Structure formats: structure tokens, C-alpha cells
Amino acid sequence: MSKILIVDDEASIRELIAKYARFQEIETDQARNGLEAIEMVKKCDYDLIIMDIMMPELDGYSAVKEIRKFSKVPVIMLSARSEEYDKLYGFELGIDDYVTKPFSSKELIMRVNAVIKRYHALDNKEDIKEVEHELWTYESLVIDLSAYTVTVDDEKIDLTPKEYELLLCLCQSKNRAVTREKLLEKVWGYDYFGDDRTLDTHMKSLRKKLGKYSNNIITIRRVGYRFETK
């Protein structure tokens, strides 16, 4: 049985999410703010955290930043704000999904199950992964598939897990278009039914971090993206 932590300063929202989680046989704990959440994550191995942003004591962004210092637990953020900046900042912290209030509890739990399933699949891949390093290279851009690292001119690029997977997916299909649907399926692990601008937000951040290789990622309108090599 999966176990998740629900973090929100509104008890009614926590209880509503917990109710739907129980329908899916998901065990839940609750925290009222970011400080409580940090302490609870230190004491328990959760499969996922649902984290509100605007809370007293410590906001959700700050809590995730602290949690990332000692845990890679998946995080879905909740927010009443839908601005691109808010989403981009959350994804840069390494969150896995972003849900805007008001939301469908049924849809939220579907996302919870999808993220947990994907992370369990990634854990299994790491367990059977061979020791030797497999590299993908283009000029001075190097992706180490075993170490999950990306370097440009021998300098490590700090990518979030989603940014890394997007780049790898594009590079492994270099000079070929990869549809938006395929990228969402490969990187998010399911047929994404939320705001597909999430993909564009990740791409914007990825391009910024790639520096001189940012222009190699080509946008194909109404289709998807392509990593173009000379």
C-alpha cells in the first residue's frame, strides 16, 4: 500500500484529498505547514507528497527546497496561482507535477498514482542497471546515462529529473520530431490530462540551462520538438 503526505493549512482540503486517497487504498498522513512536513519526511519514507504553496510558518517552495537536501520523494504542488513563473520555479526545485486550485480530487489522485508508479519503475531500472557508463555525446554536450548527469564543455549542468529525461528523449531521437504526446508519455509516464503548457515550461527552463546548445532544441508548432545536430 502506498503512503502519502498531504500538506495544506486548510483542514478541509487535507480531509477531502485523504478521503479520495482512501478510496484508492492509499494511506495518508497530514501536515499543516512546511515545517511540520519537513520533520515528518525525516521520520517516514513516503511514496509522495502533496504540498500546498501558500502556508504559514513555512511555505511549500521553501519546504520542498529543504526536503530535497535529504530526500528525492516525488512532490505534487498545489497552488491557487497559475502563472508560468510559479510553475517554472517549482519545476526547478524538482517537483513532479503542479495542480492549480480549484482542482478535481479524482484527477489529483490519478496523478498521484501515476507519479508513484513511474518512480517505482525508475527504482527498478536503477537496481538492474549495469555499472559501466553509457554516454550520448554531441560536440561538447555529454549525457551520462548511468550517472544521470549532463555536461557542456566539461561543466556539469544542473538539470531537474524531468529536464534530464526530456533532453535524453530528444537527443536519442536527434534530427527527428518527437510529438508532444510522446514526450508527455515518456517523461511523465502516462497520458497527460492536465495543462500541457507544463511541457513548454520545462522546455523553456531546459533551453536556458543548455547555454550554447539551447538553439539545438527546435519547436515544431502544433507537433512537438526536435534536437537538431549539424
FIKOLZA-1660 file (N, C-alpha, C; in steps of 0.1 Angstrom, whole numbers, plus 5000, padded with zeros to 4 digits):
% residues 230
   i   px   py   pz ch aa at
   1 5008 4988 5000  A  M  N
   1 5000 5000 5000  A  M CA
   1 5009 5012 5000  A  M  C
   2 5005 5022 4992  A  S  N
   2 5013 5035 4991  A  S CA
   2 5009 5043 5003  A  S  C
   3 5019 5052 5007  A  K  N
   3 5016 5061 5017  A  K CA
   3 5021 5075 5013  A  K  C
   4 5012 5085 5014  A  I  N
   4 5015 5099 5010  A  I CA
   4 5013 5109 5022  A  I  C
   5 5020 5120 5020  A  L  N
   5 5018 5131 5030  A  L CA
   5 5011 5142 5023  A  L  C
   6 5000 5147 5030  A  I  N
   6 4992 5158 5025  A  I CA
   6 4995 5170 5033  A  I  C
   7 5000 5181 5027  A  V  N
   7 5005 5193 5034  A  V CA
   7 4996 5205 5029  A  V  C
   8 4988 5210 5038  A  D  N
   8 4980 5222 5035  A  D CA
   8 4975 5228 5048  A  D  C
   9 4974 5241 5048  A  D  N
   9 4970 5248 5061  A  D CA
   9 4955 5247 5063  A  D  C
  10 4947 5243 5052  A  E  N
  10 4933 5242 5053  A  E CA
  10 4929 5227 5056  A  E  C
  11 4923 5225 5068  A  A  N
  11 4920 5211 5072  A  A CA
  11 4910 5205 5062  A  A  C
  12 4900 5213 5057  A  S  N
  12 4890 5208 5048  A  S CA
  12 4896 5202 5035  A  S  C
  13 4906 5209 5030  A  I  N
  13 4913 5204 5018  A  I CA
  13 4921 5191 5021  A  I  C
  14 4928 5191 5032  A  R  N
  14 4935 5179 5036  A  R CA
  14 4926 5167 5037  A  R  C
  15 4914 5169 5044  A  E  N
  15 4905 5158 5046  A  E CA
  15 4898 5153 5033  A  E  C
  16 4896 5163 5024  A  L  N
  16 4890 5159 5011  A  L CA
  16 4899 5150 5003  A  L  C
  17 4912 5154 5002  A  I  N
  17 4922 5146 4995  A  I CA
  17 4924 5133 5002  A  I  C
  18 4924 5133 5015  A  A  N
  18 4926 5120 5022  A  A CA
  18 4914 5110 5020  A  A  C
  19 4902 5116 5019  A  K  N
  19 4891 5108 5016  A  K CA
  19 4892 5101 5003  A  K  C
  20 4895 5108 4992  A  Y  N
  20 4897 5102 4979  A  Y CA
  20 4909 5092 4979  A  Y  C
  21 4919 5095 4986  A  A  N
  21 4931 5086 4987  A  A CA
  21 4927 5073 4993  A  A  C
  22 4919 5073 5003  A  R  N
  22 4914 5061 5009  A  R CA
  22 4906 5052 5000  A  R  C
  23 4899 5059 4991  A  F  N
  23 4891 5051 4981  A  F CA
  23 4900 5043 4972  A  F  C
  24 4913 5048 4970  A  Q  N
  24 4923 5041 4962  A  Q CA
  24 4932 5033 4970  A  Q  C
  25 4929 5031 4983  A  E  N
  25 4937 5023 4992  A  E CA
  25 4951 5029 4994  A  E  C
  26 4951 5042 4995  A  I  N
  26 4964 5049 4997  A  I CA
  26 4963 5054 5012  A  I  C
  27 4973 5051 5019  A  E  N
  27 4974 5056 5033  A  E CA
  27 4979 5070 5033  A  E  C
  28 4974 5078 5043  A  T  N
  28 4978 5092 5043  A  T CA
  28 4982 5097 5057  A  T  C
  29 4991 5107 5057  A  D  N
  29 4994 5115 5069  A  D CA
  29 4992 5129 5065  A  D  C
  30 4990 5138 5075  A  Q  N
  30 4987 5152 5072  A  Q CA
  30 4996 5161 5080  A  Q  C
  31 5000 5172 5073  A  A  N
  31 5008 5183 5080  A  A CA
  31 5001 5196 5077  A  A  C
  32 5002 5206 5086  A  R  N
  32 4996 5219 5085  A  R CA
  32 5004 5229 5078  A  R  C
  33 5017 5227 5078  A  N  N
  33 5026 5237 5072  A  N CA
  33 5039 5230 5068  A  N  C
  34 5048 5238 5062  A  G  N
  34 5061 5233 5057  A  G CA
  34 5070 5227 5067  A  G  C
  35 5070 5234 5079  A  L  N
  35 5079 5229 5090  A  L CA
  35 5075 5215 5095  A  L  C
  36 5062 5213 5097  A  E  N
  36 5057 5200 5101  A  E CA
  36 5060 5190 5090  A  E  C
  37 5059 5194 5077  A  A  N
  37 5062 5184 5067  A  A CA
  37 5076 5180 5067  A  A  C
  38 5085 5189 5068  A  I  N
  38 5100 5185 5068  A  I CA
  38 5103 5175 5079  A  I  C
  39 5098 5177 5091  A  E  N
  39 5100 5168 5102  A  E CA
  39 5094 5154 5100  A  E  C
  40 5082 5154 5094  A  M  N
  40 5075 5141 5091  A  M CA
  40 5083 5133 5080  A  M  C
  41 5088 5140 5070  A  V  N
  41 5095 5133 5060  A  V CA
  41 5108 5128 5065  A  V  C
  42 5114 5134 5075  A  K  N
  42 5126 5129 5081  A  K CA
  42 5124 5116 5089  A  K  C
  43 5111 5114 5094  A  K  N
  43 5108 5103 5102  A  K CA
  43 5101 5091 5094  A  K  C
  44 5096 5094 5082  A  C  N
  44 5088 5084 5075  A  C CA
  44 5092 5084 5060  A  C  C
  45 5093 5073 5054  A  D  N
  45 5095 5071 5039  A  D CA
  45 5082 5072 5032  A  D  C
  46 5078 5083 5027  A  Y  N
  46 5066 5085 5019  A  Y CA
  46 5068 5082 5005  A  Y  C
  47 5058 5077 4998  A  D  N
  47 5058 5075 4984  A  D CA
  47 5056 5087 4976  A  D  C
  48 5050 5098 4982  A  L  N
  48 5047 5110 4975  A  L CA
  48 5042 5121 4985  A  L  C
  49 5045 5133 4982  A  I  N
  49 5040 5144 4990  A  I CA
  49 5031 5153 4981  A  I  C
  50 5019 5157 4986  A  I  N
  50 5011 5167 4980  A  I CA
  50 5013 5180 4989  A  I  C
  51 5019 5190 4983  A  M  N
  51 5023 5202 4990  A  M CA
  51 5017 5215 4985  A  M  C
  52 5009 5221 4994  A  D  N
  52 5004 5234 4991  A  D CA
  52 5015 5245 4991  A  D  C
  53 5014 5256 4984  A  I  N
  53 5024 5266 4984  A  I CA
  53 5023 5276 4995  A  I  C
  54 5011 5283 4995  A  M  N
  54 5009 5294 5005  A  M CA
  54 5004 5288 5018  A  M  C
  55 5014 5288 5028  A  M  N
  55 5011 5283 5041  A  M CA
  55 5018 5291 5051  A  M  C
  56 5013 5292 5064  A  P  N
  56 5020 5299 5075  A  P CA
  56 5032 5291 5079  A  P  C
  57 5040 5297 5087  A  E  N
  57 5052 5291 5093  A  E CA
  57 5063 5289 5082  A  E  C
  58 5060 5281 5072  A  L  N
  58 5070 5279 5061  A  L CA
  58 5062 5275 5048  A  L  C
  59 5064 5282 5037  A  D  N
  59 5057 5280 5025  A  D CA
  59 5061 5267 5018  A  D  C
  60 5054 5262 5008  A  G  N
  60 5056 5250 5002  A  G CA
  60 5069 5250 4994  A  G  C
  61 5073 5261 4987  A  Y  N
  61 5085 5261 4980  A  Y CA
  61 5097 5259 4989  A  Y  C
  62 5097 5266 5000  A  S  N
  62 5108 5265 5010  A  S CA
  62 5109 5251 5016  A  S  C
  63 5098 5245 5018  A  A  N
  63 5097 5232 5024  A  A CA
  63 5103 5222 5014  A  A  C
  64 5099 5223 5001  A  V  N
  64 5105 5214 4991  A  V CA
  64 5120 5215 4990  A  V  C
  65 5125 5228 4990  A  K  N
  65 5139 5231 4989  A  K CA
  65 5147 5224 5001  A  K  C
  66 5141 5224 5013  A  E  N
  66 5148 5217 5024  A  E CA
  66 5147 5202 5023  A  E  C
  67 5135 5197 5019  A  I  N
  67 5133 5183 5017  A  I CA
  67 5143 5177 5007  A  I  C
  68 5145 5185 4996  A  R  N
  68 5154 5180 4986  A  R CA
  68 5169 5178 4990  A  R  C
  69 5172 5184 5002  A  K  N
  69 5186 5182 5007  A  K CA
  69 5188 5168 5012  A  K  C
  70 5177 5161 5015  A  F  N
  70 5179 5147 5021  A  F CA
  70 5169 5137 5015  A  F  C
  71 5161 5141 5006  A  S  N
  71 5151 5131 5001  A  S CA
  71 5147 5134 4986  A  S  C
  72 5145 5124 4978  A  K  N
  72 5141 5125 4964  A  K CA
  72 5126 5122 4963  A  K  C
  73 5119 5122 4974  A  V  N
  73 5105 5118 4973  A  V CA
  73 5097 5126 4963  A  V  C
  74 5089 5120 4955  A  P  N
  74 5081 5128 4945  A  P CA
  74 5072 5138 4952  A  P  C
  75 5070 5150 4945  A  V  N
  75 5062 5160 4951  A  V CA
  75 5052 5166 4940  A  V  C
  76 5039 5167 4944  A  I  N
  76 5029 5174 4936  A  I CA
  76 5026 5187 4943  A  I  C
  77 5027 5198 4936  A  M  N
  77 5024 5211 4943  A  M CA
  77 5010 5215 4940  A  M  C
  78 5004 5221 4950  A  L  N
  78 4990 5227 4949  A  L CA
  78 4992 5242 4950  A  L  C
  79 4985 5250 4942  A  S  N
  79 4985 5264 4942  A  S CA
  79 4973 5270 4937  A  S  C
  80 4969 5282 4942  A  A  N
  80 4958 5290 4937  A  A CA
  80 4963 5299 4925  A  A  C
  81 4976 5299 4923  A  R  N
  81 4982 5307 4913  A  R CA
  81 4986 5298 4901  A  R  C
  82 4984 5303 4889  A  S  N
  82 4987 5295 4877  A  S CA
  82 4997 5302 4868  A  S  C
  83 5004 5312 4873  A  E  N
  83 5014 5319 4865  A  E CA
  83 5026 5310 4861  A  E  C
  84 5031 5312 4849  A  E  N
  84 5042 5304 4844  A  E CA
  84 5054 5304 4854  A  E  C
  85 5057 5316 4859  A  Y  N
  85 5068 5318 4868  A  Y CA
  85 5067 5308 4880  A  Y  C
  86 5055 5307 4886  A  D  N
  86 5053 5299 4898  A  D CA
  86 5056 5284 4894  A  D  C
  87 5051 5280 4882  A  K  N
  87 5053 5266 4878  A  K CA
  87 5068 5264 4875  A  K  C
  88 5074 5273 4868  A  L  N
  88 5088 5271 4865  A  L CA
  88 5097 5270 4877  A  L  C
  89 5094 5279 4887  A  Y  N
  89 5102 5278 4900  A  Y CA
  89 5100 5265 4907  A  Y  C
  90 5088 5260 4907  A  G  N
  90 5085 5247 4913  A  G CA
  90 5093 5236 4906  A  G  C
  91 5092 5236 4893  A  F  N
  91 5099 5225 4885  A  F CA
  91 5114 5226 4887  A  F  C
  92 5120 5238 4888  A  E  N
  92 5134 5239 4891  A  E CA
  92 5138 5234 4904  A  E  C
  93 5129 5233 4913  A  L  N
  93 5131 5227 4926  A  L CA
  93 5131 5212 4926  A  L  C
  94 5125 5207 4915  A  G  N
  94 5125 5192 4913  A  G CA
  94 5111 5186 4916  A  G  C
  95 5100 5194 4916  A  I  N
  95 5087 5188 4918  A  I CA
  95 5083 5180 4906  A  I  C
  96 5073 5172 4907  A  D  N
  96 5069 5163 4896  A  D CA
  96 5057 5167 4889  A  D  C
  97 5048 5175 4896  A  D  N
  97 5036 5179 4889  A  D CA
  97 5031 5192 4897  A  D  C
  98 5022 5199 4890  A  Y  N
  98 5017 5212 4896  A  Y CA
  98 5002 5213 4893  A  Y  C
  99 4994 5213 4903  A  V  N
  99 4980 5214 4902  A  V CA
  99 4974 5227 4907  A  V  C
 100 4966 5233 4899  A  T  N
 100 4961 5246 4903  A  T CA
 100 4947 5245 4909  A  T  C
 101 4945 5252 4920  A  K  N
 101 4932 5252 4927  A  K CA
 101 4923 5261 4920  A  K  C
 102 4910 5258 4920  A  P  N
 102 4903 5246 4925  A  P CA
 102 4906 5234 4916  A  P  C
 103 4907 5222 4922  A  F  N
 103 4911 5210 4914  A  F CA
 103 4901 5199 4916  A  F  C
 104 4901 5189 4907  A  S  N
 104 4893 5177 4909  A  S CA
 104 4901 5167 4918  A  S  C
 105 4895 5163 4929  A  S  N
 105 4902 5154 4938  A  S CA
 105 4904 5141 4931  A  S  C
 106 4895 5136 4922  A  K  N
 106 4896 5124 4915  A  K CA
 106 4908 5125 4906  A  K  C
 107 4909 5136 4898  A  E  N
 107 4921 5138 4889  A  E CA
 107 4934 5138 4897  A  E  C
 108 4934 5145 4908  A  L  N
 108 4946 5146 4916  A  L CA
 108 4951 5132 4921  A  L  C
 109 4942 5124 4925  A  I  N
 109 4946 5110 4929  A  I CA
 109 4951 5102 4918  A  I  C
 110 4945 5104 4906  A  M  N
 110 4950 5098 4894  A  M CA
 110 4964 5102 4891  A  M  C
 111 4967 5114 4893  A  R  N
 111 4981 5119 4891  A  R CA
 111 4990 5113 4902  A  R  C
 112 4985 5113 4914  A  V  N
 112 4993 5106 4925  A  V CA
 112 4997 5092 4921  A  V  C
 113 4988 5084 4917  A  N  N
 113 4990 5070 4913  A  N CA
 113 5000 5069 4901  A  N  C
 114 4999 5078 4892  A  A  N
 114 5008 5078 4880  A  A CA
 114 5022 5081 4884  A  A  C
 115 5024 5092 4892  A  V  N
 115 5037 5096 4896  A  V CA
 115 5044 5085 4905  A  V  C
 116 5036 5079 4914  A  I  N
 116 5042 5068 4922  A  I CA
 116 5046 5056 4914  A  I  C
 117 5037 5052 4904  A  K  N
 117 5040 5041 4895  A  K CA
 117 5053 5044 4888  A  K  C
 118 5055 5056 4883  A  R  N
 118 5066 5059 4875  A  R CA
 118 5079 5059 4883  A  R  C
 119 5079 5064 4895  A  Y  N
 119 5091 5063 4904  A  Y CA
 119 5094 5049 4908  A  Y  C
 120 5085 5041 4910  A  H  N
 120 5088 5027 4913  A  H CA
 120 5095 5020 4901  A  H  C
 121 5090 5024 4889  A  A  N
 121 5096 5018 4877  A  A CA
 121 5111 5023 4875  A  A  C
 122 5113 5036 4879  A  L  N
 122 5127 5041 4878  A  L CA
 122 5136 5034 4888  A  L  C
 123 5131 5032 4900  A  D  N
 123 5139 5025 4910  A  D CA
 123 5143 5011 4906  A  D  C
 124 5133 5004 4899  A  N  N
 124 5137 4991 4894  A  N CA
 124 5147 4991 4884  A  N  C
 125 5147 5001 4875  A  K  N
 125 5157 5003 4865  A  K CA
 125 5171 5005 4871  A  K  C
 126 5171 5013 4881  A  E  N
 126 5184 5016 4888  A  E CA
 126 5190 5003 4894  A  E  C
 127 5181 4995 4899  A  D  N
 127 5186 4982 4906  A  D CA
 127 5192 4973 4896  A  D  C
 128 5188 4973 4884  A  I  N
 128 5193 4963 4874  A  I CA
 128 5203 4969 4865  A  I  C
 129 5206 4982 4866  A  K  N
 129 5215 4989 4857  A  K CA
 129 5229 4984 4858  A  K  C
 130 5236 4983 4847  A  E  N
 130 5250 4978 4847  A  E CA
 130 5259 4990 4852  A  E  C
 131 5271 4986 4856  A  V  N
 131 5280 4995 4862  A  V CA
 131 5286 5004 4852  A  V  C
 132 5290 4999 4840  A  E  N
 132 5297 5007 4831  A  E CA
 132 5289 5018 4826  A  E  C
 133 5296 5029 4822  A  H  N
 133 5289 5042 4818  A  H CA
 133 5286 5041 4803  A  H  C
 134 5273 5045 4800  A  E  N
 134 5269 5046 4786  A  E CA
 134 5268 5061 4784  A  E  C
 135 5274 5066 4773  A  L  N
 135 5274 5080 4771  A  L CA
 135 5267 5084 4758  A  L  C
 136 5260 5095 4757  A  W  N
 136 5255 5101 4745  A  W CA
 136 5262 5114 4743  A  W  C
 137 5268 5116 4732  A  T  N
 137 5276 5129 4730  A  T CA
 137 5272 5136 4717  A  T  C
 138 5273 5149 4718  A  Y  N
 138 5273 5157 4706  A  Y CA
 138 5282 5169 4708  A  Y  C
 139 5293 5170 4701  A  E  N
 139 5303 5180 4703  A  E CA
 139 5307 5180 4718  A  E  C
 140 5305 5191 4725  A  S  N
 140 5309 5191 4739  A  S CA
 140 5297 5188 4749  A  S  C
 141 5286 5185 4743  A  L  N
 141 5274 5181 4752  A  L CA
 141 5275 5166 4754  A  L  C
 142 5275 5162 4767  A  V  N
 142 5277 5148 4771  A  V CA
 142 5266 5144 4781  A  V  C
 143 5259 5134 4777  A  I  N
 143 5249 5128 4787  A  I CA
 143 5254 5115 4791  A  I  C
 144 5256 5114 4804  A  D  N
 144 5260 5101 4810  A  D CA
 144 5247 5094 4815  A  D  C
 145 5244 5083 4808  A  L  N
 145 5231 5076 4811  A  L CA
 145 5232 5068 4824  A  L  C
 146 5244 5065 4828  A  S  N
 146 5245 5057 4840  A  S CA
 146 5245 5066 4853  A  S  C
 147 5252 5077 4851  A  A  N
 147 5253 5087 4863  A  A CA
 147 5241 5097 4863  A  A  C
 148 5233 5097 4852  A  Y  N
 148 5222 5107 4851  A  Y CA
 148 5228 5121 4852  A  Y  C
 149 5238 5124 4845  A  T  N
 149 5244 5137 4845  A  T CA
 149 5246 5143 4831  A  T  C
 150 5246 5156 4830  A  V  N
 150 5248 5163 4817  A  V CA
 150 5259 5173 4819  A  V  C
 151 5269 5173 4809  A  T  N
 151 5279 5183 4810  A  T CA
 151 5280 5190 4796  A  T  C
 152 5284 5203 4797  A  V  N
 152 5287 5211 4785  A  V CA
 152 5301 5217 4787  A  V  C
 153 5310 5214 4778  A  D  N
 153 5324 5218 4779  A  D CA
 153 5330 5214 4793  A  D  C
 154 5327 5202 4797  A  D  N
 154 5332 5195 4809  A  D CA
 154 5326 5202 4822  A  D  C
 155 5316 5211 4820  A  E  N
 155 5310 5217 4832  A  E CA
 155 5296 5210 4834  A  E  C
 156 5294 5205 4846  A  K  N
 156 5281 5199 4849  A  K CA
 156 5269 5208 4848  A  K  C
 157 5259 5205 4842  A  I  N
 157 5246 5213 4841  A  I CA
 157 5236 5207 4851  A  I  C
 158 5231 5216 4859  A  D  N
 158 5222 5212 4870  A  D CA
 158 5208 5211 4864  A  D  C
 159 5204 5199 4860  A  L  N
 159 5190 5197 4855  A  L CA
 159 5182 5190 4865  A  L  C
 160 5169 5193 4865  A  T  N
 160 5159 5185 4873  A  T CA
 160 5157 5172 4866  A  T  C
 161 5151 5162 4873  A  P  N
 161 5149 5149 4867  A  P CA
 161 5141 5150 4854  A  P  C
 162 5130 5158 4854  A  K  N
 162 5122 5159 4842  A  K CA
 162 5130 5166 4831  A  K  C
 163 5138 5176 4833  A  E  N
 163 5146 5182 4823  A  E CA
 163 5156 5172 4817  A  E  C
 164 5162 5164 4826  A  Y  N
 164 5171 5154 4821  A  Y CA
 164 5164 5144 4812  A  Y  C
 165 5153 5139 4816  A  E  N
 165 5146 5129 4807  A  E CA
 165 5141 5135 4794  A  E  C
 166 5137 5148 4794  A  L  N
 166 5133 5154 4782  A  L CA
 166 5144 5156 4772  A  L  C
 167 5156 5160 4777  A  L  N
 167 5168 5162 4769  A  L CA
 167 5172 5148 4763  A  L  C
 168 5172 5138 4772  A  L  N
 168 5176 5125 4767  A  L CA
 168 5167 5120 4756  A  L  C
 169 5154 5121 4758  A  C  N
 169 5144 5117 4749  A  C CA
 169 5146 5124 4735  A  C  C
 170 5149 5137 4735  A  L  N
 170 5151 5144 4723  A  L CA
 170 5164 5140 4716  A  L  C
 171 5174 5139 4724  A  C  N
 171 5188 5135 4719  A  C CA
 171 5188 5121 4713  A  C  C
 172 5181 5112 4719  A  Q  N
 172 5181 5098 4714  A  Q CA
 172 5173 5097 4701  A  Q  C
 173 5165 5108 4698  A  S  N
 173 5158 5108 4685  A  S CA
 173 5163 5120 4677  A  S  C
 174 5176 5123 4678  A  K  N
 174 5181 5135 4672  A  K CA
 174 5177 5136 4657  A  K  C
 175 5174 5149 4653  A  N  N
 175 5170 5152 4640  A  N CA
 175 5157 5147 4635  A  N  C
 176 5149 5141 4645  A  R  N
 176 5136 5136 4642  A  R CA
 176 5126 5143 4652  A  R  C
 177 5114 5146 4647  A  A  N
 177 5104 5153 4656  A  A CA
 177 5099 5143 4666  A  A  C
 178 5098 5148 4678  A  V  N
 178 5092 5140 4689  A  V CA
 178 5079 5147 4693  A  V  C
 179 5068 5141 4691  A  T  N
 179 5055 5148 4694  A  T CA
 179 5053 5151 4709  A  T  C
 180 5045 5161 4711  A  R  N
 180 5042 5165 4725  A  R CA
 180 5036 5153 4733  A  R  C
 181 5027 5145 4726  A  E  N
 181 5021 5134 4733  A  E CA
 181 5032 5124 4737  A  E  C
 182 5041 5121 4728  A  K  N
 182 5052 5111 4731  A  K CA
 182 5061 5116 4742  A  K  C
 183 5064 5129 4742  A  L  N
 183 5072 5134 4753  A  L CA
 183 5065 5133 4766  A  L  C
 184 5053 5137 4767  A  L  N
 184 5045 5136 4779  A  L CA
 184 5044 5121 4784  A  L  C
 185 5042 5112 4775  A  E  N
 185 5041 5098 4778  A  E CA
 185 5054 5093 4783  A  E  C
 186 5065 5096 4777  A  K  N
 186 5079 5091 4780  A  K CA
 186 5083 5097 4794  A  K  C
 187 5081 5110 4795  A  V  N
 187 5087 5117 4807  A  V CA
 187 5078 5117 4819  A  V  C
 188 5065 5119 4817  A  W  N
 188 5056 5118 4828  A  W CA
 188 5050 5104 4830  A  W  C
 189 5051 5096 4821  A  G  N
 189 5048 5082 4823  A  G CA
 189 5033 5078 4821  A  G  C
 190 5025 5087 4816  A  Y  N
 190 5011 5085 4814  A  Y CA
 190 5005 5095 4804  A  Y  C
 191 4993 5092 4800  A  D  N
 191 4987 5101 4791  A  D CA
 191 4983 5114 4799  A  D  C
 192 4990 5124 4797  A  Y  N
 192 4989 5136 4805  A  Y CA
 192 4975 5143 4802  A  Y  C
 193 4967 5145 4812  A  F  N
 193 4954 5151 4810  A  F CA
 193 4953 5165 4816  A  F  C
 194 4964 5170 4821  A  G  N
 194 4964 5184 4827  A  G CA
 194 4967 5194 4817  A  G  C
 195 4973 5205 4822  A  D  N
 195 4977 5217 4813  A  D CA
 195 4990 5213 4806  A  D  C
 196 4989 5211 4793  A  D  N
 196 5001 5207 4786  A  D CA
 196 5012 5218 4784  A  D  C
 197 5008 5230 4789  A  R  N
 197 5019 5241 4790  A  R CA
 197 5030 5237 4799  A  R  C
 198 5027 5227 4808  A  T  N
 198 5038 5222 4817  A  T CA
 198 5050 5218 4808  A  T  C
 199 5048 5211 4797  A  L  N
 199 5059 5207 4788  A  L CA
 199 5066 5219 4783  A  L  C
 200 5059 5229 4779  A  D  N
 200 5066 5241 4774  A  D CA
 200 5074 5248 4785  A  D  C
 201 5069 5248 4797  A  T  N
 201 5076 5254 4808  A  T CA
 201 5089 5247 4811  A  T  C
 202 5089 5234 4810  A  H  N
 202 5101 5226 4812  A  H CA
 202 5111 5229 4801  A  H  C
 203 5106 5229 4789  A  M  N
 203 5115 5232 4777  A  M CA
 203 5121 5246 4778  A  M  C
 204 5114 5255 4783  A  K  N
 204 5120 5269 4784  A  K CA
 204 5131 5269 4794  A  K  C
 205 5129 5262 4805  A  S  N
 205 5140 5261 4815  A  S CA
 205 5152 5253 4810  A  S  C
 206 5149 5242 4803  A  L  N
 206 5160 5233 4798  A  L CA
 206 5168 5241 4788  A  L  C
 207 5162 5249 4779  A  R  N
 207 5169 5257 4769  A  R CA
 207 5179 5267 4776  A  R  C
 208 5173 5273 4787  A  K  N
 208 5181 5283 4794  A  K CA
 208 5194 5277 4800  A  K  C
 209 5193 5265 4805  A  K  N
 209 5204 5258 4811  A  K CA
 209 5214 5252 4802  A  K  C
 210 5210 5250 4789  A  L  N
 210 5219 5243 4779  A  L CA
 210 5228 5253 4773  A  L  C
 211 5226 5266 4775  A  G  N
 211 5236 5276 4770  A  G CA
 211 5237 5276 4755  A  G  C
 212 5249 5273 4750  A  K  N
 212 5252 5274 4736  A  K CA
 212 5244 5264 4728  A  K  C
 213 5239 5254 4735  A  Y  N
 213 5231 5243 4728  A  Y CA
 213 5216 5246 4729  A  Y  C
 214 5212 5257 4734  A  S  N
 214 5198 5260 4736  A  S CA
 214 5190 5260 4722  A  S  C
 215 5197 5265 4712  A  N  N
 215 5191 5267 4699  A  N CA
 215 5190 5253 4691  A  N  C
 216 5196 5243 4697  A  N  N
 216 5195 5230 4690  A  N CA
 216 5182 5223 4693  A  N  C
 217 5174 5228 4703  A  I  N
 217 5161 5223 4705  A  I CA
 217 5151 5232 4697  A  I  C
 218 5145 5226 4687  A  I  N
 218 5137 5233 4678  A  I CA
 218 5122 5230 4681  A  I  C
 219 5114 5241 4682  A  T  N
 219 5100 5239 4684  A  T CA
 219 5093 5237 4670  A  T  C
 220 5085 5226 4669  A  I  N
 220 5077 5224 4658  A  I CA
 220 5062 5226 4661  A  I  C
 221 5057 5237 4656  A  R  N
 221 5044 5242 4660  A  R CA
 221 5033 5231 4658  A  R  C
 222 5025 5230 4668  A  R  N
 222 5014 5220 4668  A  R CA
 222 5018 5206 4667  A  R  C
 223 5031 5203 4668  A  V  N
 223 5036 5189 4667  A  V CA
 223 5044 5185 4679  A  V  C
 224 5055 5192 4682  A  G  N
 224 5064 5189 4693  A  G CA
 224 5077 5195 4692  A  G  C
 225 5088 5188 4694  A  Y  N
 225 5101 5193 4695  A  Y CA
 225 5111 5184 4688  A  Y  C
 226 5123 5190 4684  A  R  N
 226 5133 5182 4677  A  R CA
 226 5147 5187 4682  A  R  C
 227 5156 5178 4685  A  F  N
 227 5170 5182 4688  A  F CA
 227 5178 5181 4675  A  F  C
 228 5182 5192 4670  A  E  N
 228 5189 5192 4657  A  E CA
 228 5204 5193 4658  A  E  C
 229 5210 5184 4651  A  T  N
 229 5225 5184 4650  A  T CA
 229 5229 5188 4636  A  T  C
 230 5242 5193 4635  A  K  N
 230 5247 5197 4622  A  K CA
 230 5250 5185 4613  A  K  C
% end
